[in-house]
Amino acid sequence: MIGCLCIHGFTGAPYEVEPLAEHLRKLTGWEVRTPTLPGHGEDLSLSGLTYQEWINHAEEELKELLKEVDEVYVIGFSMGGLIATYLSVKYPVKKLVLLSAAVYYVNPKQLFLDVGTMIKDSIKGNIKENELFLRYKKKIGDTPIRATLEFRKLVKIVRPYLREVGIPVLIIQGECDGIVPVKSAHFLYETVSSEQKELCFLPSSKHQVCYGEDFKELTKRVEQFLIG
């Protein structure tokens, strides 16, 4: 039996990886789990939490999964990609999939384009219909500064582990990502020590790759990598 742990991103929730998780469940019958990290979910409550608590929670979920299945794959989105990387070094994970993994963050060029779109919608009176604006407005309002600093600490702590990754890894990155720049994917590919590593760029996708126009290509590449 194969198990697959899917880890969402900072200020996010399982919905960020759920389309891919559900696709894998229907396709394979694997035990696919999408835990919610402490303080995350639909109602953010990040005050007072540390990056170690996010890692610890994912670690416990992985330990439980390892007890129940013969083989485990880990998929991580954004910050979840960093946590997934750390776990893949510490535990007998067989394959690793990184989606928009946040080794670097905030893509100024794409963010400028996104802000430009928001301004145009504001002038037209359509700003309340701009999904990007609504999502970031809520996240910024509900995210304490200290939580953001904890996220930055996590990035710093996990980076040295990249060179220790030796298992097969698939790196997927949206080319229109305004949060994690394309150079993050290149850095990951060049840094991990895996002999089997793949780099896939999705030309029309932004940060939320599981909801982008290239989702079919994403599932195709993940299927090929995990199932063969």
N, C-alpha and C positions, 0 to 999 in steps of 0.2 A: 504494500500500500504506500502511495506517495502522499506527502503532505506539502502544503504550500502556504507560507506565511506572507501576507501582504501588509506592508506598513505605510500608513499615510504620512502626510507632511506637517510642518509647523503651522499651527492655528487651523489645521484641517480636521478631517474626520474620515472614516472608512469610505464615504461616498467617493473620495478622490481615486480610489483603486477598485471600487466595487464593480464597474463595468467589466474590467479585465478579470477580476476574481470570479464573477458570475459566468463569464465566457468559459473559463477553465473548468468550473464545476460541471457545466452542461456538456462540455466536450470530453472530459476525462473521468469524472466521478471521483476525483481526488478529494482529500480533506483540505479544503481551502479556507483559511481563517483571516479575518480582517479586524483585528483588535482596535480599540480606541485608546490612544495614549492618555495618561493622566492630564486632566484639565482641558482636554480637547473635546471635539464633538460639536453638535449643533449649538450648544450654549457654552461658549468658552469661559473657563474659570482657571486661568493660568497663574493668578497671583500666588506668590510664595513657592511655586514649584521650581525644581531644578532640572537641568538636562539629564542628570543621573537617574532621576525618577522615570523619565521617558525611556531611557535605555533599559533600566531594570524591568519595566513593565513588558517591553518587547522581549527581553531575555527570558522572562518567566513564561511567556506565551510560547516561545520557541522550545523551551525545556519540556513543557507539557506535550507539545506536538511531537517532539522526538521520542517520547515514551510510547506514543500511540501508532506511529507509522515506521516503515522501514527506511524511507529516504525522504529528505526534506529539501525543498527549494525555497529561497527567500526573494521576494520582490519588494523593492523600496521606492517610494515616490518622494522626491524633493528631500526634505530632512530625513524622511524615512529611508532614503537611499543610503544616507550616512550611517544610520543605525543598522541597516541591513549589512552594510560593509563590515562594520565592527563585529556583528554576530557571526558573519561568515568566516572570520579569522579565529574566533573563539570556540566555535562549535562545528560539528561535522555536517555542515551544509554542503550539498552536492553541486548546486548551481545558483548563480546570483543574477538577478535582473535589476538594473538601475534605471529608473524613469525620472528624467529631469533632476538628477541628483545634485544637490546644492553645495558642491565644493566651492564654487563661486556663486554670488547672488547679486541680483539687480543688473539687468542688461540696459544700460542708459539709452542706447539707440532705440530698442523696441519700446522701452517705457515711454520715451518721447513720442513715439507714434501713437501709443495707446492713450496718452494724455491728450494728444492732439484730437483724437477721435472723441474723447470725453468733452473737450471744449466745444467742438462742433455740435455735439448733441445738446450741450448746455445752451448754446446760442439758438438752436432750433426749438428749444423747450422740451427735448426728448431725454434729458439726462436721467430721469427716473426710470427710463426703459433700458439704460445702458447697464447690462449685467456686470461688466467689469467694474464699473464705478460702484455699483451697489455692493458687490462682494468686498472690494477693498475698503469701502467706507465702514462697513461693519467690522472687518478684521482689525483695522487701525483703531477703531473706537474701543474694541474689546481686548486689545493686546497691551498688557503693561510693558513699560520700557524694560523692566528687569527680565521679563520673559524673553524679549528679543536678545538681551545680553546673554541669556542662558543658551539660546540657539547658536549665537556666535561662538560661545565656549565649546559647544558640541562640535561645531565645524573644526575648530582648532584641535580638539582632542582626538578626533577621528582621522584627520588627514594623515598622520604618520602610519596608520594601519593599512593605508592603500597599497603600499609596496609589499605587504604580507599576504595580499589576496592572490591565491594560486589556483583557485578553482575556476571553472568556465564562467565567464561573465558576459552579459549582453547589456550594452549601454544604449539607451534610447533618449533622444533629445529633440524637442521641437525647435525648429529654426526661427520661429517667431516668438520665442519665449521672452517675456519682459521681466521675468524674475530671475531666472538662471540663464546666464549667457552661454552661447555655444562653446566658448573656450573651456567651460567646465567639463563638458563631455570629452573634449580633446585631452584635457589634463588627466581625466580618469583613465582614458584608454592608454595614454603614454606612461602612466604611473603604476598601474596594477601589474603584477608579475605573472599573471596567468598566461599560459601558452595558448589557450583557447579563449580568445576575446573578440567580441564583435561590436562595431559601432554603427548605429542606425540613426540617421537624421530624418525627421518628419517635416517636409517643406512647408506645410500649411498649419502646423500645430503651434499653439502657445504653451503656457506652462502646464495647464491641465490636459496632458496628452491623452488621457482616457476619455476626454470629451471633445477631442479635436476632429478635424475633417479627415485625418489620416488614421483613424482608429482601426479600420480594417487592415491597413498595412502593419500597424502595431501588433494586432493579434496574430497576424500571419508570421511576423518575425519571432514573436514570443513562442508560438506553437513550434516553429522549426527548431528553435533553440532548446526548449524544454522537452519536447516530445520526439523531434527528429523526423 
